[in-house]
């Protein structure tokens, strides 16, 4: 099955977007950039998709999921997770696939004690999954992430995609798993990190004359800048 930017671009385009009529040229450029990022990470067994709020991370993930179904078949099994219920519900709404919180997955597979602490051993590895996607990874600290890794049967996993914004506040608990993973991948496997730079939300607000002062203010605090 063909894995080309055009195949991803078909799924990335939001036909009802105001950008189709009011900023068609800019929108096409953004779609081209997103499609290139999809191709870049599609075959990677471990990859990161990073980007600030409004850059279309969830839309990109939907395009990747659609193409996994297209290439590997509709029987492909997914495990979609996020650290919060709100984030998990957003993934479900945007992609049309079931998603859950990390703690819900750990509870189901027996990795949480009766006093709600996390086990170091003794839990199950759950069912077999081909693709694992974890959203809002910047919020996850070391302990739940380590337990999550123990709860997965890695023999069936073909790809793991970590999603988030490394410039968000670090997790409350110990460790900076997402930021450290990005640093390691950039050093050892730079093509496994795809960063979305075009802010679609900002462009939509501009063409609809809604303003984007909040996003401009947030740019001041981005660590890389």
C-alpha positions in Angstrom: 0.0 0.0 0.0 1.3 3.5 -0.9 2.5 5.6 2.0 2.8 9.1 0.4 2.2 12.7 1.6 -0.9 12.8 -0.6 -2.5 9.8 1.2 -2.1 11.7 4.5 -3.2 15.0 3.1 -6.5 13.5 2.1 -7.2 12.7 5.8 -5.7 15.9 7.2 -7.9 18.3 5.2 -10.9 19.6 7.1 -13.4 20.5 4.4 -15.5 22.7 6.6 -12.5 24.7 7.8 -12.8 28.5 7.1 -9.2 28.4 5.8 -10.4 26.5 2.7 -12.0 29.8 1.4 -10.3 32.6 3.4 -6.6 31.4 3.4 -6.4 28.6 0.8 -2.7 29.1 -0.1 -1.6 29.2 3.6 -3.8 26.2 4.4 -2.3 24.1 1.6 1.2 24.9 2.8 0.3 23.8 6.3 -1.3 20.5 5.0 1.9 19.8 3.1 4.0 20.3 6.2 1.7 18.1 8.3 1.7 15.4 5.6 5.5 15.4 5.4 5.6 14.9 9.2 3.2 12.0 9.0 5.4 10.2 6.4 8.5 11.0 8.5 7.2 9.1 11.5 4.8 6.5 10.1 7.3 3.6 9.8 9.1 4.4 13.1 8.7 1.9 15.9 9.1 4.7 18.5 8.5 8.3 17.7 7.4 11.6 19.1 4.9 14.1 17.7 5.3 17.5 19.4 3.8 20.9 18.9 2.2 23.8 20.7 -1.5 24.1 21.3 -3.3 24.8 18.0 -0.8 23.1 15.7 -3.1 20.2 14.9 -1.6 17.3 16.8 -4.9 15.5 17.2 -5.7 15.9 13.5 -2.4 14.5 12.5 -2.9 11.5 14.8 -6.3 10.8 13.2 -4.7 10.9 9.7 -2.0 8.4 11.0 -4.7 6.1 12.5 -6.7 6.2 9.2 -3.6 5.2 7.2 -2.7 2.5 9.6 -6.2 1.0 9.0 -5.7 1.5 5.3 -2.2 -0.1 5.1 -2.4 -2.8 7.8 -6.2 -3.6 7.6 -9.2 -2.7 9.7 -8.3 -5.5 12.3 -5.4 -3.5 13.6 -5.7 -3.1 17.4 -5.0 0.3 19.0 -4.3 1.4 22.6 -5.0 5.1 22.9 -4.3 6.8 26.2 -3.9 10.1 28.0 -3.2 11.1 31.6 -6.6 12.9 32.1 -10.2 12.0 31.3 -10.7 15.2 29.3 -7.7 14.5 27.1 -8.8 10.9 26.6 -12.3 12.0 25.6 -10.9 14.5 23.1 -8.9 11.8 21.4 -12.1 9.6 21.2 -14.1 12.5 19.7 -11.5 13.5 17.2 -10.5 10.0 16.0 -13.6 8.0 16.5 -11.6 5.3 18.3 -11.8 4.2 21.9 -9.4 5.8 24.3 -8.8 5.7 28.1 -6.8 7.2 30.9 -3.5 5.7 31.8 -4.8 4.9 35.3 -7.9 3.2 33.9 -5.7 1.0 31.8 -3.4 0.2 34.8 -6.4 -0.5 37.0 -7.9 -2.9 34.4 -4.6 -4.8 34.1 -4.1 -5.0 37.8 -1.2 -2.6 38.3 -2.8 -0.5 41.0 -2.9 -1.5 44.7 -5.9 -1.2 46.9 -4.4 2.0 48.5 -4.1 3.4 44.9 -0.3 3.2 44.8 1.3 1.6 41.7 2.7 -1.9 41.8 6.2 -2.7 40.7 5.3 -6.3 39.7 2.4 -8.7 39.7 0.1 -7.1 37.2 -1.0 -8.5 33.8 0.2 -7.4 30.4 -3.3 -7.0 29.0 -4.4 -7.8 25.5 -2.2 -7.5 22.4 -1.9 -4.1 20.7 -0.3 -3.2 17.4 -0.2 0.6 17.9 0.1 2.5 21.1 -0.5 6.2 21.2 -0.1 8.3 24.4 -1.3 12.0 24.3 -0.4 14.8 26.7 2.9 13.1 27.5 4.4 16.2 29.1 2.1 15.6 32.1 3.3 12.1 32.8 5.9 11.6 35.5 8.3 8.6 35.9 6.4 6.3 38.1 3.1 5.9 36.1 5.1 5.8 32.9 7.4 3.0 34.1 4.3 1.0 35.4 2.6 1.6 32.0 5.7 0.1 30.2 5.5 -3.0 32.4 1.7 -3.4 31.7 2.2 -3.9 27.9 2.9 -7.1 25.9 5.6 -5.7 23.7 5.7 -8.8 21.5 2.8 -7.5 19.4 3.6 -3.8 19.4 4.6 -2.4 16.0 4.7 1.3 16.9 4.6 3.7 19.9 3.7 7.3 19.3 4.2 9.9 22.1 2.4 13.2 21.7 2.6 16.4 23.6 4.1 19.9 24.0 7.5 19.8 25.8 7.1 23.5 26.6 4.2 22.9 28.9 4.7 22.8 32.7 6.7 19.7 33.8 4.8 16.9 35.7 4.2 17.3 39.4 6.0 14.0 40.2 9.5 12.8 39.7 11.1 12.9 36.3 10.6 14.6 32.9 9.9 11.6 30.8 8.6 13.3 27.6 11.3 16.0 27.5 14.1 13.5 28.2 12.7 11.2 25.5 12.7 14.0 23.0 16.3 14.9 23.9 17.5 11.3 23.6 15.7 10.7 20.2 17.0 14.0 18.8 20.5 12.9 19.7 20.3 9.2 18.6 17.4 9.1 16.1 16.5 12.6 15.0 14.1 11.5 12.3 11.9 9.9 14.9 10.9 13.4 16.2 8.3 15.3 14.2 7.6 18.9 15.4 4.5 20.8 14.2 5.3 24.5 13.8 2.3 25.9 11.9 -0.4 27.2 14.3 -3.7 26.5 12.5 -5.8 27.9 15.4 -3.9 31.2 15.2 -4.5 31.4 11.4 -8.2 30.7 11.8 -8.5 33.4 14.5 -6.7 35.8 12.1 -8.9 35.2 9.1 -12.1 35.3 11.2 -10.8 38.5 13.0 -11.1 36.9 16.5 -7.6 38.0 17.6 -4.8 35.8 18.9 -3.3 37.8 21.8 -3.3 34.9 24.2 -1.3 32.8 21.8 1.1 35.7 21.2 1.6 36.0 24.9 2.2 32.3 25.3 4.9 32.4 22.7 7.0 34.6 25.1 7.2 31.8 27.6 8.3 29.0 25.2 11.5 27.5 26.5 13.3 27.2 23.1 12.8 30.9 22.5 
